[in-house]
Amino acid sequence: MIALMRVAVVFLVTGLGMPYSFGQNVDTTEYAGSKTCSGCHETEALAWQRSHHAQAWANPSDQTVDGDFDNTEFTHRGRKSRFFRKENGFFIETEDYNGPPKTFEVKGVGGLAPLQQYLIETEPGRIQSFDVVWDQEKKEWYHLYPEQQLLPEDGFHWSGPYKNWNARCAECHSTGFTKNYSFPDKRYQSDWAEIGVGCEACHGPGAAHVTWAEQSKPNKENLTSELKENGLLIEFTDKKAEIEIQQCAGCHSRREPFQNTSPVPGTPFHDTYRLALLRDGLYHADGQILDEVYVFGSFLQSKMYQNGVRCSDCHEPHSGELRAVGNSICSQCHSPAGNKAFPTLTLKDYDDPAHHFHRTGSEGARCVSCHMIERTYMGIDGRRDHSFRIPRPDISAKIGTPNACTDCHQDRTADWAANEIELRFPASTRREDHFGLLFASARRGSTGLGEDLLSVARQETYPAIVRATALDLLTREANPELANQVGEFLNDPDPLVRRAAVSGLQHASSEIRAKNIVSALDDPTKTVRIAAARQLLGLPRGQLPPGASASAREATREWQQSLAAKSDFPETHMALGGAALAMRNPAAAISAFEEVVSLDPQLIQAWEFLVRLHLAQQNFAAAEFTLQKALASNPEDQNLLELKNRFPRQ
């Protein structure tokens, strides 16, 4: 098997390979610990101690384990698990694993409510999140995927790569986390400064701050001195909402990390993560939540975000609790009195039947029922859409998206709801054309939409994530004339749009691609630079001007590092395989795709690539053997069956 860095070196356009360290142990001397912080910040510490953040990850004990480990059993589709105690530990014996029943000791507790998960070590250093979890309300065990039969060979099985705590969860459930995965050994040696989301997860390592406080012996007011004086790396102020929002977004978003460690608080979001756009499977075509996307991508769509509202305007940052109960959380701004911090507000009584047309105190009279629809994830965990959208059942009637009205009135149709809203708000200006109609058509594979997608991308009143998604959808139209226009977006103020513009250049003429990619290599934001490095693969080497070599090397190094940091992800090896194909290196591509299917045997596209690569090399025996392995893992997959039917006979 060709090791990751050998594959990565293959596709360095500039020809310069650079080694990458998989990370060092956390220097815990930089961290003071939440217990130390509470010595001065008592009020904040008391609020934090009752928060979900504080209990996001805990060591198992009588105080932290809420599940019934009194020799109880739970059976899911014929596979039994038993939960019991032995001496001072908590144990799970399960048939849901390769081979005979196996017993694992619980090594960690994940979360508090409405469910609690239990973490077990399947091999030294590798922590997995078990799929049978504890319902805190019903006080019973349940399976996260009751309708699915996930076998141990499935990538989504609890023992697989997608349920690995080190790679997929721990960064956001701890403080100062470093994954420390060794690709050659396939081993984790993860480190952290503190389990649970402690003070320093948001405020940064605090040892220097403690030293500053002890030396200057400040009073309470002095603890909010300027950043350069107090020893902290980040400062939250009323004037800089974006700093707070991006700090929260690091965990409260659907994103791809660029590094092996938790970013230092204060690092710009787009220098550490690649945010998911409004893509099919994650969001509905009109931007409503579909899969679990963790708030940030939704919030970016909202007028609240556009007008400077921040997370802590609604959520107390230390306890995580809402600042007010019921509709009061909304009427602190949306009322006849308004809020002087947001002068553009319409002064009006919204908490009134004249606005919501429901009986006061009823479910329909709640602001969130109409403007923050709720979807349930992990079986019982309700999450609300933070795009704060106005209900548009007229869009639902056209493209089948959900809407708040028929969420409650399930016996009615979207057309009925649209007519009702038109009757109640006849003068509404909120029935304009919506990007969701265009996005739905593009997702269905309709062609000839390029000009309309460009028009959405140019519409500056749209949120940046919407404009970026329009450019992303444009890549499906292999139209050089349209793609040649995408370069204009590389000067957009938002990195999401610039990143999407770089990707949108793939169908442009080579001259225009080269010119624009070279400028993107020096973009101030890493997410754009990495996108530019990816685009270098498709350029003839001679297209780059001599002065661009240094920028190309540096951007490619950043891309290399981001891939190396995720060498335990099947997705990473798919990217490496694609890069090797672009560089016409079939051996490296085969190596990468073999790593994909070893991690996730259900990733059909990787199997297809492997079969076709072997066929292209006229290695018919390897192709047939690979196809047999693919079908053994996916016996009913239609793409593989079709490939089998078209397989050349010797």
RAMO-V651759 format. One record per run of one state. SS is the DSSP state (A for helix, B for strand, O for the rest). FROM is the first residue (numbers start at 0). LEN is the number of residues. If there is no record, write none. Layout:
BEGIN
ss->{SS	SS}
from->{FROM	FROM}
len->{LEN	LEN}
END
This chain:
BEGIN
ss->{O	A	O	A	O	A	O	A	O	B	O	B	O	B	O	B	O	B	O	B	O	B	O	B	O	B	O	A	B	A	O	A	B	O	B	O	B	O	B	O	B	O	B	O	A	O	A	O	A	O	A	O	A	O	B	O	B	O	A	O	B	O	B	O	B	O	A	O	A	O	A	B	O	B	O	A	O	A	O	A	O	A	O	B	O	B	O	A	O	A	O	A	O	A	O	A	O	A	O	A	O	A	O	A	O	A	O	A	O	A	O	A	O	A	O	A	O	A	O	A	O	A	O}
from->{0	3	10	27	30	33	38	41	49	56	58	71	76	78	86	88	94	101	110	114	123	125	129	131	135	139	143	160	163	164	168	169	173	175	177	178	180	182	186	188	190	191	193	195	198	203	206	216	219	224	226	230	240	249	254	257	260	261	268	271	272	275	282	283	288	289	295	299	302	306	310	314	315	321	322	327	331	352	356	362	365	366	371	373	377	380	384	392	399	403	408	413	424	434	443	449	458	463	474	479	483	485	491	494	507	509	520	525	536	540	543	545	564	569	582	585	599	603	616	619	633	637	645}
len->{3	7	17	3	3	5	3	8	7	2	13	5	2	8	2	6	7	9	4	9	2	4	2	4	4	4	17	3	1	4	1	4	2	2	1	2	2	4	2	2	1	2	2	3	5	3	10	3	5	2	4	10	9	5	3	3	1	7	3	1	3	7	1	5	1	6	4	3	4	4	4	1	6	1	5	4	21	4	6	3	1	5	2	4	3	4	8	7	4	5	5	11	10	9	6	9	5	11	5	4	2	6	3	13	2	11	5	11	4	3	2	19	5	13	3	14	4	13	3	14	4	8	5}
END
